Amino acid sequence: MIDVIASEWLKLRSLRSNLYLLACSVAAVLACAGVAFMIGRGFDNQSPDERMAFTGNGDGLGNGIAVAYFVFATLGALTITSEYSTKMIQTSLVAVPRRHALLLAKIPGLAAVALVAGQILAFAMHAAAMVVLGGRAGQLLRDGQTLGTPLSEPGVLASVITAGLSMAAFALIGLGVGAAVRSTPGALVVLTVIIVVLPVVAKTLPSPLRAQVGSFMIENLPLQIAGVGGGQLSPVAAAGLLVAYVIAALTAGATAITLRGRRIRALAIGAAVTVLVSAVPAAASGSPGSGPSSLDWAACADKELSKEMRCASIEVPVDWSKPSGRKIRLTVGMLPNTGVQRRIGAVFAVPGGPGGSGVKDLSRYAGSFSELRERFDIVTVEPRNTVDKGVLPDKCLIGGPWIALPDSPAEYAELGRRNREAAQRCRAADPEYFDHLDSASVARDMEAIRVALGEERLSFIGSSYGGIPSVTYARLFPARVRAVVVDGTMSPTMDNAEFIMLTSEKSFERFGAWCAATTACALHGQDVGEVWRALIKRADRSPIPIRGEQSQVAYSGFDIKEAAAPSIISPGQKPDYPRWTQLAEAIKRAVGGDASGFADYVRQGTYSLKVPSVVGGNMTHCPDGMGYNSYEEYREKRRKGERLLPNFSGIELWHRLGCVGWPTPVTNPFEPLPTKGLPPFLGVGSWSDFVSSADLVRHVPGSVAVQYQSNGHALYNSDVSCIIGHVNRYLTSLRLPPPGTVCRPAE
């Protein structure tokens, strides 16, 4: 047999036509470079937002892979059809009467040449595409990919190597087809059908059949083997299918070349092996770590939700320490996976507030998740602390007492009495339910949903306060966490005065600069800082009344600061900045002795003349440990704020003062996260909340935070493309951006 292999190797390397044929593979490199050039030109002509939505070039091989496959398949076919066309096959069979041996002897030499040449060609194709794209290759896109993917990207090196191996596989497929057809023109026709016609036909099929059939096309197998997309098969399944294609082709060739008496035996053996190998996809193509879901998904009852949303319900204990006790029913929402590539798993979108409905939020912001749905189901819940669930009276949950800074233990105690009275009015409707609305209970509900989904692990996007139950889940169930994104979440471990110094005070400086440069600002031409500080001092001495109101309500300096704080950090869309415009007018009117400018826009959002400390939020804040332990601790924090904050001292105390006198104990105090067993987290935030998100994720080794250098909050839901790109990249590939990465708004 060794002599036969040697003779076949001599035939292969002595034919100049084979060398010329391999030289034709340069066309594949040129195809990759040409398409990359057109992509680069198209990319350059787009706006910044359009560039973010651009379709990436991937590893660059897909543009020329069909050319490469055809060259190598032709090389394999000619290895045997050339002998039929020259009648040399008769001489060969005289020398080697065992026809199987003749066919098998051609495989080692052909495979060796194709393996080496295939790897060289694959890397050349990738390099050509990357060189043509140049610096644009690293541009991040909304789907989390980059315009071009270097070998350092996860799975890219594997996909290039696998592409080279698949070229060798095509050479063997060509050999099998050539042996079966025994004609060079006939073999080329068959190969054209396999390489060109079938993939085109697959792309014309309706979805989801298009994706399912496309996954079995050989051109899509390398990416699937590398685990970076390309179809719906697992790496093991895709590799098994590639081997099955080779076995099937060689079996067909062996059957055709074998004498009639042995043909059935060869066909039976080859068919059995092919069936066994190709059965791998059926056994291994499911999503990693997924199992059957016990949730009964159906159209959502709320017809105002997106028609794409699916809803289900789940029962969980009111008190998780009594799992067999009273149950409550939660609504679970899902935007299903829409992609043609293999599903990775489920991302849990955790709503903020606290008190928001994740189901309504996911429907409202569905567009932000469109790219992520290519690889994930997006799941959410209407959590137990949603304020409009109907278990507790809505009216009492959205209201609450007005907070004033207590100047003595007696005033501190009086504030506690008013807080407790407001809470008890809501609690009286259902004390057991009210007492179990902390973030740890929400996290345990999410674990019950994970079990019902059949997912081994979950990924999370915690928006605003939704980051707290997300991080709590990571503390309680670290082995069930795949990835965590914290988007604009307040950190329980960060000093509030330092947070306000880095956020509201900096935003106030930007507000002043805007007024100085903008004639639309009612304070244009004045020193905004001096006007503001004088107004605060005056209001603290003599509160400013709300003209036109029958009730005797007046604004202290603290009331003004609390009312102005949201507009300072969230001015609205530039260049008009409508909330800054409104704020400047309110300040001007207050200087003139009328606080109605503040009261009017506070009332628009809260139905209250002053900003209330809402019971609906405090019923989660307070058991999560956001209060003060004593009057002395409060005074210490107040002194620090007065030292650090020239314009907004006091607002750093507001949330925590809402928990003074709270009737239920702290049940979910912040505790350190495990240092092992958790993946690195990704934090994102704007000018106003980056520092808190960064502080929260720093507790997990290897974590990174990305700052959006502009205004805003809950940036993923706000459709900020750069942030969406970084989040999608992390969730899809678990690859974090370098420390210090920033996003800038599109000009």
N, C-alpha and C positions, 0 to 999 in steps of 0.2 A: 504493500500500500504506500509505503514511503516513496518508492520509485515512481509510482503513479502521480503522487502529489508533486514530486520534483518536476516531472515532465509537464504537468499542467502549469506549474509556476513558470517554466521556461516558455511555454506558449504565451502566457499572459504578459510577461515582461518583454518579449521579443517583438510584439506587434506595436508598430509606431502609432497605429490608429488609436490604441488605448491611451497613449500619452497625449495625443491631440484631443481626444475626448475629455480627458481630465483637465486639459488646458481650457476647454470651453466652460468649465465651472467658474472661471473668472466672471462670467456673465452674472452669476449670482451675487458676487461682490459688488459689481456695478449696479445691479438692481437695488441692493440695500443702500448704497450710497446715493443713488438717484432719488429714491423715495424719501430718504432722510433730508436731502436738499430741498425737495418740495415741501416737506413738513416744516423745515426751518423757515423757508420763505413765507409760508402761510402763517406761521406763528408770529413772525416779525410784524406782520400787517394787522395784528389784532390789538384791541385795547387790553389793559391789564386784567380786567374782569373776564374778557373773552379768552385770554391766555390761560387763566385758571381753569376754564371749562374745556380746554383743548384736549384732544385725544392723544395720549402718549405713543411713542414709537416702540415702547417695550425694549427688548434686547436687540431689536433691529433685524433679527433673522427672518421674521415672518414675511418680509417683503421679497426675499430672494430664495426662500426655502424650496418652493416648487421647482425652480430652475435647477437647484442643486440636486433635488430628488430625481429629476428626470435624467440628469447627467449620470448619476451613479446607477440608477436603474437600467439605463441603456448600456452602461459598462457591463453590468451583470448579465444582461440578456445577450449581448454580443459574445460573451465568453463561450456560449454554447451555440447560438444561432449562426455564428460565423462558420462553424464547422459543418452545420447542415447546408448552408448556402454554397460552400466550396466542396461539398461531398467528402470532406475529411472525416466526417463522423464515422464513416464505414471503416476507415483505417484505424481510428481510435478504438472502435469496438472490437476490431480484430486483435488489437494490442491488449485491450482490457475487456474481455468478454462479459465481465460482471458489470452490468450497466449502472447499478447503484454505486459501485465503486468509482466509476468514471465521474458520475455527478458529484459524489461526496469529495472526490479528489480536487475538484475545482473550488471548493468552498474555502480552504485555508488560505491559499494565495489571494483570492479575491477579497476575502474578509480582511486580511492584513493590509492590502493596498487601500481598501476603502476606509478602514479605521484610521490610518495615518492621514490620508488625504482628506477624509471627512473632518477630522479635528482641525487640521490646518485651515480648511475652508470655513468652518464654523467660526473660528476665532477671527479670521480675516473679514468675514461678513459683519460680525459684531463691531470690530475695530473701525471698519469703513463707515458704518452708520454713526458711531460716536464721534469720529473725527469731523465728519461733515456737520453734525449738530454743534460741535464745539462747546462753548460755555453755556449755550441754551439747554444742553442735556440735563443739567441739574435743576432746571426750573420745576418747582413743585406744582402739581395740579390738584384740582379739587378732589379727585378720586383717591388721592394719597400716593399716586405714582409720580414719577418725574418724566419729563419729556423724553429723555433717553435714560437707560438704566446701565450704569457701569457694572463691572464684574464684582465690585464690592457690595452691591445691593443683595439683599437676601434672595437666594435661589437663582441668581442670574448666571453665576459660574456653572452651576449644575445644569441649567437649561441649555447653555452653550455646549457643554460637554455632551449632554444627551442628544442635542441636535446633530452633533458629529457622529454619535453612535447610530442615530436613526438613518443617517446617510449610508452607513455600512449595512444597516438592515435593508435599506432599499436596494442596495447592490445584490443582496441575497434574494430579495423578492424578484428582482429582474432576472436572476439566474433561474429561479423556479418557473417564472412565466415563460422565459425563453425555452426552457426544456419542455414545457407543456405545449407551447404553440409551434415550436420548431421553425419559426419564420421570423426574420428580423422585422419586416414591415408589420406582421401580425402582432409581434411582441410590443412594438412601439404603439400600436393602436390600443392594446390592452392597458399598457402603462399610462397612456394619455387619459384613458377613462378613469383609472385609479387616482392619478395625481392631480388632474385638472377637472374632469367632468364631475366626478362624484362630490368633491368639496363644493363646487359651484351649485350643484343641485341641492346639497344639504342646506346651503345658505338661503335658498328660496322657499324652504319649508316654513309653515306657520309655527309661531312660538306656542308651547315650549318644545315642540318636536324638533325644531331647528337646533336648539341647544343640545338636546339629548343625542341626536344623530351626529352633530358636529363634534361632540366629544370623542367619537369613535374614529374620526378621520385621522390618518397618520400625521398629518401636518400639525395637529393640535396636541399630539402626545408628548413631545419633549417638555413643554411648559407644565403639563399635568404631572409628568414624572418628577420634575423639579419642585412641584408643589407650589407654583406661583401663578396658577390660573390656566387659561387656555381651554377649560372645559369642566365637566362635572365629575370626572373620575378621580379617585384617590391615586397617589403616586404608585402604590403597589398594583392597583388595577390597570393603570395606564402602561406600566412596564410589562405586565403580563400580556396585555393586548398587543403590544409591539412584538413581543416574542411569538405570540399566536399568529400574527400576520406572516412572519417569516416562516414558521413551521407550515402554515397552510400553503404558501407558495411553493416551498420545497417539496411538500407532499404531492402537490399537483404535478410538479415536474417529475418527481420520482415515479409517480403512477403512469405518466405518459411514456416515460423512457423504458419502463420495465417490460419484460416479456409478459404476454397475456396471462400466463399461469401465475405469475407472481404479482400481477397488478393489483388484484383484490387485497392481497396481504399487505402490500405497501400502503394502499389507500386506507385500509382499516387501522393500521398502526398510526399513520399520520393523522387521520381524523380523530382518533382517540386522544392523542397528545394535544392536538389543537383544541379540542373541546375542554380538556382539563385545564389548559393554560388560560383559555379565554373565559373560563368560568370565574376566574379571579375577580373581574370587574363586578360581577353580580354580588360577590361576597364582600368586596372592599370599597365600594363606591359611595357608601353612606357618609354623612357628615361626621367629622371626628368627634367622638365623645357624645354623640346624640342617640337618643332612644325614642320610643313612641311617646307621644304627648297624651296626657289624660284630659286635656282641656278640650271642650266642645266648642270649636270656633264657628262663628256665624256672623251674618251681617249685624252691625251695631244697631241697637234700638234707637239711639239718638240719630235722627236723620240729618242733623246739622253737621255731623262728622263727615270726614272725607269718605267717599265711596270705596276707597281702597282699604280702609280700616276694617279689621276683623275684631270681634269682641268675644269674650268668654267670661265666665265667673268662677270664683274659687272661694271655698269656705276656709276660714282660719279662726283660731281661738281668739277671743277678746283678750284673754290673759294667757300669754304663752307659758307661764309657770303652771297653768292648769290646762294642758292640751285637750283633755276630754270634757272641758267645761263649755260654757256658752260660745257659740260661733257667730261670726259676722261674715257677710258675703261681699267680696271685693270684685270690681269690674277690671278685667285685664284687657288691654288693647294690643294690637299688633299690626304693623305694616309688613306684609310678607316679603320675603326675598324675591327679587325680580331678575337676578342676573343669569347669564348664560354660563358663568363659571361655577366651580364647586363651592357650595355653601360652606362657610367657615363655622358659623354658629349663630348665637343670639346676642344682641346688644340690648341692655336694659337702659332705657332713657328714664332717669329718675327726676321727677318734677321738683321745682323749688317752692318757695313761699316762706315757711311751710304752709301748706293748706291748698296748694294748687292741684289740679287734676292732670295726671300724666296723660290720660286718654285724650282730653281736650287739647292739651299742649301738643301732643304728637300729631294730631290731626291738623292743628293750626300751622305747625312748622314742618309739615311733611316734606316740603321741597328741600329743606336742608339735609335730609337723610337720603336723597335720591341716589347719590353715588354709593353710599354705604350699603344700601339695599342690594347692590350688585353681589355682595358676598355674605350678607347677614339678614336674618329676620330682626326687625326692631320691635322690641316688646316694652310695654309700660304698664302702669297700674293707676287706678284711681285710689290712692292710698287711704288708709283708715283716718288720717288727719285732714282729708279734703273737707273744706269748710261747708260745702253745699251738699253733703251726702244725705241730709235729712234726719240723721240720728239725733243731732243736737240742733237747737233753733239757729237758723242762719243769722237772724237779726242780732243776737247777742254775740255771735262769733266774729262778725265783721266790725263790731264796735268795741269800745273799751274806754278806760279813764284817760284823761289828759295828764301827762306827766309834767311835774314841776320839780326843779332841783331842791331837795330838802336841805335846809340850813341847820337843822338840829335833830337830835334823836326823836323828839316828839313829832316833827314834820315827817321824818322817815317812817315812823310808826303809822302816822295818818295815811301816808301813801300806801303802806302795806294793807291798811284796812280797806281802802278804796279798790285796790287791785283784787283783794280776796273777795270782796263783795261782788265785783263784776264777774269774776271767775265762777263763783258759787251760783250765780243766776243761770249760767250755762250748764254747770255740772249737775244741777238739780234734775235736769231732764234724764240723765243716764250716768250716775256716778261711776259705775264700773267701766263703762266705755271711755269716759272723760279721763280716767286715771291711767289709761294705757295708750296714750297717743305720742309716746316718745319715739325717737328715731331707731332705737333698738327693736321696738315692736315692729316698726315698718320694715327694718332689715330682715327680721325673721319672716315676715310676710313674703318678702322677695325670695327668700330661700324656699318657701313652700311653692312659690311660682316656678322656681328653677326645677324643683323636683317634678312638678306637674308638666313642665315643658319637655322633660326627658333629657335635659342638657347636663353634661358632666361639669361644665364650668360656664360662667357668664362673664361678659364684658360690660362695663358700666360707663355711661355719660351722666354725671351728676351735675345738673344745672342749678346755679345759685345755691340755695340751702339744700338742694337735692344731693350735694356733695357730702353732707353729713351722714345721711343714711347709707350712702355708698361706702364711705370710709368705715362706718360702723359695721356694715356687712363684711368688709375686708378683715376687720378685727375678729368678728365672730366666726367667720367661715373662710379662713385664708386659703384652704385647699380648693375652694370652689371659685376662686377669682382668676380670670384670665388676663384682664386689663382693667384699669380704672382711669377715667378722665374726670378731672375736677375743674369745672368751668365757672369761675367767678364766685367761689365759695368762701364764706367767712371762716377763718381759722380759729378754733376755740383756744389755741395756745398763744395767739398773737396779742400783744398788748393793744387795747383799743385806741389809746391816745396816739401811739406810734402809727397805727393804721390810718387814723384820720389825718395825721401830720403828712403822711406820704400820699394821701388821696384827696380828700376834700380841700385841704390847704393848697395843694398844688393846682387843683382844678380852679380854685378861687383866683389864683394868680393868672391862669389862662382866661378866666372870665374878665378880669380887669384889663388884660391886654387886648381882648376882643373889643371891649367898650371903648378903649382908647383909640382903636383903629376903625370903628364902625359908627357911622352917623345914626344908624337905626337904633343904637343903644340909647335908652332914655337918660343914661348917666354920661353920655359922651362929652368929653371936655372937662370932666371932673376927676379927681383922684378917688377911684372907686373904693380903695381900701379905707381911706379916711372917712368917706361918707358912710360906709358900712359900720365901721367901729363906733363912730359917733351915734349912729342910729341904735346900735345894740345897747350902748351905755344909757342912752336916753330912755329906751323902752324898759330897761331893767329898773330905772328909777321911777318911771311913770308909764305903765303899760299903755300901748296905743290902741284906741278903740276901733271897732269895725263900724264904719259909718253905714247907715241904712239898715242896721240890724236892731230889732226891738230888744233882744237879749243884751244884757250888759257884759259882753265878752270883749276882752282886750288882750293884745299880744305883748308878752314880755320879750326881752332880748332872746331868751332861750327858745321861746315859741317861734320867733322869726327865724332863728338859725335852724331849728328843726324843720320848719316848713320849706326853707330854701335849700336844704342839703340835697334832696333828690335832683333838683334842677341844676345845681352846681355841677354835679358829676355826670349828669345825662342831659346835655343841652339840646339834643335833637340833631336833625340832619344839617350839615353845613351846606352852603355858607350862611344860611339864614339863622340857624340856631334858635328855633322858635321858643324853646323853654328859657334860654338866656334872655331873649327879648322880653318875654313875659316877666321874668324875674326882675330885670332892670326897671320895668314899669312899676312893679309892686314895691320895690325899694323906694322909688321916687315918690309914690303915693304915701308910703309910710313916713317918709321924711316930712311930708306935708300934713301928717297927723291922721292918716287913714290907713288901717291895716287890711282893708277889704281886698286889696290886690293879692295878698297871701291867702286870705280866707276863701276867696273865690276858687282858686285852683286847688286848694286843699279839699274843699267840699266836692269838687268834680270827681276826685278819686276815692274819697272816704265817706262822703255824706255827713261830714262833721266840720264844724267851724275851725277846729284845731286838729293837728295830727293826733289820732288816738293810738294808745298802746293796745293793739287789737288782741282780744282774747283768743281768736282763732290761731294766731301765730304763737302766742305765749303758751298755749296748751302743749306745744312741742318744745319751744325754746326753754321753758322753765324746767321740765323734767330732764332735758338734755344738759342741765347744769349751767345755764347762762346767767344766773342771778348772782347777787352778792351774799357772802356769808354773814356780814354784819355791817352796821353803820360805820364802823371804823375802817373797814376795807373800802367802802364807798368813798369816804372822805379822803383816803390816801390816793385813790384813783382820780378823784376830782382835782386834788392839788397838782398831780402830775399833768393832767390835761390843761389846767390853767397856765402851767409853766411852758408847755410845748405848743399850744394852739392859740395863736393871736386872734383868729377870726371865728373859730368854731368850737371853742372849749365848751364842754357840756354835752355835745351830741354823742360823744363816745360812751356816755353813761346811759343813754335813753333806753336801749333795748334791755339792758340788765335791770334798770329800775322798774321795768314792767313786771319783773318776777319777785319784787319785794312783797312778802306776805302771801305768796302763792300757796293755795291750800293742799297741793300734792307734793310729795317729796321728789328729790332728784333721783331718777332711776337709771339714767344713761350718762353718767359723767364721762368726760373725755379720758380715755386711757391710751397708753402707748400702743402702737401697732406692732405686730410681730416683726422682728428684724430678719427673720428667715421665713421662707415659704410664700412670700408675696412677690409678684412681679413689680418692676419699677412703675410708678404712676406718671401720668402726664397732667400738669396743671396749665390752664390757660386763663388769661384775664386781660382786661383793658387797663388804662391808667388808673381807674378807680378801684379795681379789685385784684390786680395782678399780685400785689405783695401778699395778700391773704391766701390766694391759691398756691403761690410759691411756698409760703410757710407751711401750709397743710401737707403738701406732697413731700417736703424735705424730710419728713419722718420715715420715709421708705427709701432705703439705699438705692442709688442709681436713678432716682426720679429726676425729671426735668420740667421746667416751666417756661412757657412761651408768652411773651407780652405783646399785646396788640396796642400799638402806639397811637391810640385815639380813644375816644369815649365809647361807652357801650357797656352792656351787661348781658350775661348768658349768650356768649358770642356764637356758639354753634347754632343755636336756635335763631340767632339774628342774621344768619346767612352771610357771615364774614368768611369769604372764600379762602383766605390764607389760613385762618384757624381751622376751617373745615378740612383743608388739605392735610395739615399736620395731624389732626385727630384721626382722620381716615387712614393715614399712613401708619400711625401707631396701632390702631385697632386691627388693621389688615395684616401687617407684617410684624407687629410688636417691636418696631424700630422707632426709637425716640430721636428727635432732632438734637443737634449738638447743644450743650449748655450755652446760654446767652442768645439763642435764636429769638428774633423779633419779627413781628408782622407789621407792615405799614399799610395804611388805607390807600386804596387806589386813587390816583390823582385824576 
